[in-house]
C-alpha cells in the first residue's frame, strides 16, 4: 500500500492511538471532509506507520541483496582477470 508524505503528516497530527486510525468514525470523518458521496469509492487510504516502516525494511533488504550480488560478481570478474594476467606472465 502506498502512502504519501502528505498523508503521513496529516495522520501524525491525530491525537488518537493507531488502533483508532482505521475506525469507522475516522473513515466517515475523512469521507465527509473529502466530499465523497454514498456509493462512491474512497479517494484516500488510511494506513499505519508500521506499514510504511515494513515497506522501507523490505526495500532496504532488496537493495542490500542487489548491492551484495553486484559486489560478488565484481570480485569474481576481477579475480579471473588477475588470474589470467598472472598465468600469462608465467607462461611467457
N, C-alpha and C positions, 0 to 999 in steps of 0.2 A: 504494500500500500504506500502511495506517495503522499507526503505531507510537505507543503512549502514552509519556508521560514516565517512567512506572514501568519500562517495558521498556527505555528508553534508559538509565536509571540502572543497571539490572541488567547490561546489556551493557557499560557503561563500566567495570565492575569486573573484567571479564575481562582476564586478562594476555595472552591470545593476540592475534595480529595479526588484522586484519579478514578476511584470507583464510580463517582457521580458524573464524570465527563460524558459517558455514553448512555446516561439515563434517558428515559423518555421525556422528562421535563426539559433537559438540556436540548435534546433534539427538537422539541416543539418550539422552544425559545429561538433557536437558530433558524428554524424554518420560517418563523414569523419575521425575524429580522431580515432574512433574505427574500421575503415576499414570495415564498413558494406556496402555491395553491394545493388544495387537497387533490390527490390523484397524480400530481406531478412528482417526478423523481427529484431527490435531493440534489442540490448543486454544491454540496460541501461534503467533506469527510471528517469524521471525528476519529482521531487516532491518539494512542497513548505515546508518551515519550519513550516508553520501553520498546515500542515498535521501531521507532527511529534509531534507537541505540542498537537493536538487534540487526537492523539493516546495515548500519555502519560497521558492525563487527563482521558481518558476512562479507561485505565489500573489502574490508581490510584483509581478511583471511584470503580472499581470492587474489588480491594484489600481491600479497606476500608469497603465495604459491607461484604466481606468474613470475615475479622477480627472482625467486629461488630457481625456477626452471631455466630462465634465461641465463642466470649466472652459471648454472651447472653446464649448460650447453657451451657457453663461452669458455669455461675451464677445460672441457673435453677437447674442443676445437683447438685451443691454444696448446694444450698438451700434445696433441697429434702433430701440430706444426713444429713444436720444439723437438719432438722425437724425430721427425723427418729431417730436420736440419742437422741433428746430431748424427743420425745414420749416414746422411750424405757426406758429412765431413769425415767420418771414419772410413768410409769406403774409398775416398779419394786418396 
